[in-house]
Amino acid sequence: MGLGPGNPLTFLDPYHLGEGSPCPPLGLLRAAAWRIEDLIGLKQRQARPVHIIFPVKDGGEAANLAELAAILNPLAGAIIDAGWLACGAPDPGDLALLPQKFPWLRLFLARQLPPPDQTGSAWGKGAVMRAILYSLVYSRQISNPHAIVQFFDADIRPAYFGPQWCLGPVGALLWFTGLEAAKVVYFRPRGGRLNTFVRSLLAALPHPGLQRLQEVVYLLSGEMAATLNFWTAVPFKTGYGIEILILLALALDQLRLQAGRPDLAALAQVFVGQMDHRHAPLRSDRRRAGLDQMAATVFHTLFEVLVQAGVLTWTAPTATAGPLHIPLPGSGPARPPQWLTVPVGEPTLPPLCSLPEIAAALAGGH
């Protein structure tokens, strides 16, 4: 058995490489690799705003988010210029109380301020992410293409979280030249089921860009810091498909972030150790989506992107994929199974830079 894909799994030392040096493609960095005073100085000299965003389904995550915000609170003002609770529900519930406790946090209700091409859209994680990015750019709250925006999942267990989850990715973007994004990676001691299956599927696909994705320690992590230039160049899925869609766009060089360089060369990895969050049930029921629905969406996104890119073709294509039929136990031991039928796949939303008003706002920020 070998030791890994292309490179040995070793941590890069940013101080050894030097400030302003290029980061090797998919380079692996410790989240605690930088001294905070160095990052504060770098941020001030580069005059790059840093916004952090928690996409959140509804007010049910308020208590957990309060703990995460308390952990990041010491970074407010020095590293974090603004934080956002981007809510997909019409009623934010107790989320509305958090900005009172943490004045650097603000509440954004995605359904009240949708982009013009998202009216009536499903309001999963990806749709909420795109909506707040649109609002921030359109309102000129962020216009510098080098500004840093970091997304965090709202259900991270606080015991695993720390300031380094922000300092590491933001530090990578401040320190190295040529980086557009830094992805948080970790090990899941009690989870990572879907991530494991996606890695196995990628291993079976003979495409050089897809094979390089095997160098990513955790593929489906939802925590990533990136430049505004990056976030306005990527397409979006409305829900569970967003992470794999971004990785595929990078692996297939669909973003063309920098002339003459593959897109994956603009991505670094920041290792935070272990992570855990709320686990989805293995099988869906009529009350809650399970891992089966998530997997169907992720796999559908993967195959959809590969077909559209001409990497994969079906010899006998069908008009549409799905739906997913999930057997549920009957109402009694002698009863036959019942069926839960759910759609497969999510809408794809185009990059924000394709909207004229966003292109104009970005042009004014140069």
C-alpha positions in Angstrom: 0.0 0.0 0.0 1.3 3.5 -0.9 1.5 6.5 1.3 -0.8 8.9 -0.6 -1.6 10.5 -3.9 1.0 12.8 -5.4 2.8 14.2 -2.4 3.5 13.0 1.1 1.1 14.3 3.7 3.3 16.9 5.4 2.5 20.4 6.8 4.0 23.4 5.1 5.7 26.0 7.3 4.6 29.5 6.1 7.5 31.2 7.9 10.0 28.9 6.2 8.4 29.6 2.8 8.3 33.3 3.5 5.6 35.9 3.4 4.5 36.7 -0.1 5.7 33.4 -1.5 3.5 31.1 -3.6 1.7 28.3 -1.9 2.1 24.9 -3.6 -1.2 23.7 -5.1 -3.4 22.1 -2.5 -0.7 22.8 0.1 -1.6 21.6 3.6 -1.2 24.0 6.4 -1.8 23.8 10.1 -4.5 26.2 11.3 -2.3 27.4 14.1 0.7 28.0 11.8 0.6 31.8 12.2 1.2 34.3 15.0 -2.0 36.4 15.4 0.0 39.6 15.6 1.6 38.9 12.2 -1.8 38.3 10.7 -3.2 41.5 12.2 -0.3 43.5 10.7 -0.7 41.8 7.3 -4.4 42.6 7.2 -3.8 46.2 8.1 -1.1 46.6 5.4 -3.2 44.9 2.7 -6.4 46.7 3.7 -8.5 43.6 3.0 -11.8 43.3 4.7 -12.7 40.0 6.3 -16.4 38.9 6.6 -17.5 35.6 8.1 -20.9 34.1 7.3 -22.9 31.3 9.0 -25.6 30.0 6.5 -28.3 28.8 8.8 -31.6 27.0 8.2 -33.6 28.6 11.0 -33.6 29.7 14.6 -33.1 26.2 15.9 -29.3 26.7 15.6 -29.3 29.9 17.7 -27.9 28.3 20.9 -25.1 26.6 19.0 -24.3 29.7 17.1 -24.1 31.7 20.3 -21.3 29.4 21.5 -19.5 29.6 18.1 -19.8 33.4 18.1 -18.4 33.6 21.6 -15.3 31.6 20.5 -14.7 34.0 17.6 -15.5 37.1 19.6 -11.8 37.9 20.4 -11.1 38.3 16.7 -13.8 40.9 16.1 -12.3 44.2 15.0 -8.8 42.9 14.7 -9.3 40.1 12.1 -13.1 40.0 11.6 -14.7 43.2 10.2 -18.2 41.8 10.2 -20.1 38.5 10.8 -23.4 37.4 9.3 -26.1 35.0 10.2 -27.6 34.3 6.8 -31.0 32.7 7.5 -33.0 30.8 4.9 -36.2 30.7 7.0 -38.8 33.5 6.8 -38.8 33.7 10.6 -35.3 33.9 12.2 -36.6 33.1 15.7 -33.9 33.4 18.4 -31.2 34.2 15.8 -32.5 37.8 16.0 -31.2 38.0 19.6 -27.6 37.2 18.8 -26.5 40.6 17.3 -27.6 42.2 20.6 -25.0 40.0 22.4 -22.4 40.2 19.6 -22.5 43.6 18.0 -20.2 42.5 15.1 -22.8 40.0 14.1 -25.6 41.0 11.7 -28.8 39.1 10.6 -29.5 38.6 6.9 -32.9 37.1 5.9 -32.3 35.6 2.4 -36.0 35.4 1.4 -36.4 39.2 2.0 -33.5 40.2 -0.2 -33.1 37.5 -3.0 -31.1 38.1 -6.1 -33.3 38.8 -9.1 -32.7 35.3 -10.5 -33.5 33.5 -7.2 -37.1 34.6 -6.5 -39.1 31.5 -5.7 -35.9 29.5 -5.3 -35.4 26.7 -2.8 -33.7 28.1 0.2 -31.0 25.6 1.1 -27.5 26.3 2.1 -26.1 27.2 -1.4 -29.0 29.5 -2.2 -28.6 31.4 1.1 -24.8 31.7 0.5 -25.4 33.2 -3.0 -28.1 35.5 -1.7 -25.9 37.1 0.9 -23.0 37.5 -1.4 -25.2 39.2 -3.9 -26.5 41.6 -1.3 -23.1 42.4 0.1 -21.7 43.2 -3.3 -24.7 44.9 -4.8 -25.0 47.2 -1.7 -21.3 47.9 -1.9 -20.7 46.6 1.6 -17.9 44.6 -0.1 -16.4 45.6 -3.4 -12.7 44.8 -3.1 -12.1 41.7 -5.2 -9.4 40.7 -2.7 -11.7 41.0 0.3 -12.0 37.7 2.2 -15.3 36.0 2.9 -15.3 32.8 5.0 -18.3 30.5 5.4 -18.8 28.3 8.5 -21.5 25.6 8.9 -23.8 26.5 11.8 -23.9 23.1 13.4 -20.2 22.6 14.3 -20.0 21.3 17.8 -18.3 24.1 19.8 -15.9 21.6 21.6 -14.1 21.2 18.3 -14.2 24.8 17.2 -11.7 27.5 17.9 -10.3 30.9 16.6 -7.8 29.0 14.4 -10.8 27.9 12.2 -10.8 31.5 11.1 -7.1 32.5 11.6 -5.8 29.6 9.5 -7.7 30.1 6.3 -7.6 33.9 6.5 -3.9 33.7 7.3 -3.2 31.6 4.2 -4.9 34.1 2.0 -3.1 37.0 3.5 0.3 35.3 3.6 0.6 33.7 0.2 0.4 35.1 -3.3 -1.7 33.4 -5.9 -4.2 31.9 -3.5 -7.9 32.5 -4.0 -9.3 30.0 -1.5 -8.4 28.1 1.6 -10.5 25.1 2.5 -10.8 23.8 6.1 -10.1 20.1 6.4 -10.3 17.7 9.3 -11.0 14.2 10.4 -14.5 13.1 11.5 -14.0 10.6 14.3 -17.8 9.7 14.3 -18.9 10.7 10.8 -17.8 11.4 7.3 -19.8 8.6 5.7 -20.8 10.5 2.6 -17.4 12.0 2.2 -15.9 8.5 2.3 -18.2 7.3 -0.5 -17.5 10.4 -2.7 -13.7 9.8 -2.4 -14.2 6.2 -3.5 -16.2 7.3 -6.5 -13.7 9.9 -7.5 -11.0 7.3 -7.4 -12.8 5.3 -10.1 -13.0 8.3 -12.5 -10.0 8.4 -14.9 -9.7 12.2 -15.2 -6.5 14.0 -14.0 -8.3 16.9 -12.4 -10.7 14.5 -10.5 -7.8 12.3 -9.4 -6.1 15.4 -7.9 -9.1 15.9 -5.7 -8.0 12.8 -3.8 -5.3 15.1 -2.3 -8.0 17.0 -0.5 -8.1 15.6 3.1 -11.8 16.2 3.6 -13.8 16.8 0.4 -17.2 17.9 1.6 -16.2 20.3 4.4 -18.5 23.3 4.4 -15.9 25.8 5.8 -14.0 27.8 3.3 -12.4 31.2 3.1 -11.9 32.8 -0.3 -11.6 36.1 -2.1 -14.6 37.9 -3.4 -13.2 37.3 -6.8 -13.5 33.6 -6.1 -17.0 33.7 -4.6 -18.4 35.7 -7.5 -16.8 33.3 -10.1 -18.2 30.0 -8.8 -21.6 28.5 -9.7 -24.0 27.5 -6.9 -26.3 24.7 -6.1 -29.2 25.6 -3.9 -28.5 23.0 -1.2 -26.4 19.9 -0.4 -24.6 20.0 -3.8 -22.7 23.2 -3.2 -19.4 21.8 -1.9 -18.9 19.1 -4.6 -19.9 21.6 -7.3 -17.2 24.0 -6.2 -14.6 21.3 -6.1 -15.6 20.0 -9.5 -15.4 23.5 -11.0 -11.9 23.8 -9.7 -10.8 20.3 -10.8 -12.2 20.9 -14.3 -10.7 24.4 -14.6 -14.1 25.9 -15.2 -13.4 29.1 -13.2 -10.2 30.3 -15.0 -9.2 32.2 -11.9 -5.6 33.0 -13.0 -4.2 33.0 -16.5 -2.0 30.1 -17.3 -2.6 28.3 -14.0 -5.0 25.4 -13.2 -7.7 26.4 -10.8 -6.7 23.9 -8.2 -3.4 25.8 -7.9 -5.3 28.6 -6.3 -6.6 26.4 -3.4 -4.9 25.6 -0.1 -6.0 23.3 2.7 -6.0 24.3 6.4 -6.1 21.4 8.8 -7.9 22.0 12.1 -7.7 18.4 13.6 -11.0 16.8 14.4 -14.5 18.0 13.9 -18.0 16.9 14.6 -21.5 18.2 14.1 -25.0 17.1 14.2 -25.4 13.8 12.3 -28.2 13.1 9.8 -30.0 9.8 10.1 -28.9 7.2 7.6 -32.3 6.9 6.1 -34.9 9.6 5.5 -38.4 9.5 7.0 -41.3 11.8 6.4 -40.1 14.3 9.0 -36.4 14.6 8.3 -34.0 14.2 5.3 -31.4 11.5 5.8 -28.0 10.6 4.4 -29.7 8.9 1.5 -31.2 12.2 0.2 -27.9 14.0 0.7 -26.0 11.3 -1.2 -28.4 11.3 -4.1 -28.0 15.1 -4.4 -24.2 15.0 -4.2 -24.0 12.1 -6.7 -26.5 13.8 -9.0 -24.4 17.0 -9.0 -21.2 15.1 -9.7 -22.7 13.2 -12.7 -24.5 16.3 -14.0 -21.3 18.4 -14.0 -19.2 15.6 -15.7 -21.9 15.2 -18.4 -22.1 18.9 -19.0 -18.3 19.2 -19.2 -18.1 16.3 -21.7 -16.1 14.1 -19.3 -18.9 11.5 -19.0 -21.5 10.4 -21.5 -24.4 8.0 -21.1 -25.0 5.5 -24.0 -28.7 5.5 -23.3 -29.5 8.8 -21.6 -32.9 9.4 -20.0 -34.7 12.6 -19.9 -34.3 13.2 -16.2 -32.7 11.4 -13.2 -34.6 10.2 -10.2 -36.7 10.6 -8.3 -35.3 8.7 -5.3 -37.7 6.0 -3.9 -37.0 5.2 -0.2 -38.8 2.2 1.4 -40.2 3.0 4.9 -41.5 0.4 7.4 -45.2 -0.2 7.2 -47.6 0.7 10.0 -47.3 -2.8 11.5 -45.2 -6.0 11.3 -47.6 -7.5 8.8 -47.9 -4.4 6.7 -46.0 -3.9 3.4 -43.4 -1.2 3.2 -44.4 2.3 2.3 -42.6 4.5 -0.1 -41.2 8.0 0.3 -40.4 9.6 -3.0 -38.2 12.6 -3.2 -36.7 14.5 -6.1 -33.1 14.1 -7.0 -30.9 17.1 -8.0 -31.0 20.8 -7.4 -31.1 23.9 -9.6 -27.7 25.3 -10.6 -27.4 29.1 -10.2 -24.9 30.9 -12.4 -21.8 32.8 -11.0 -22.7 36.1 -9.6 -20.2 37.9 -11.9 -22.5 37.0 -14.8 -25.1 39.4 -13.5 -24.5 42.9 -15.0 -25.1 44.8 -11.7 -22.6 42.6 -9.8 -20.0 42.9 -12.6 -20.4 46.7 -12.4 -20.0 46.7 -8.6 -16.9 44.5 -8.8 -15.4 46.8 -11.6 -15.8 49.7 -9.3 -14.0 48.0 -6.5 -10.7 47.5 -8.3 
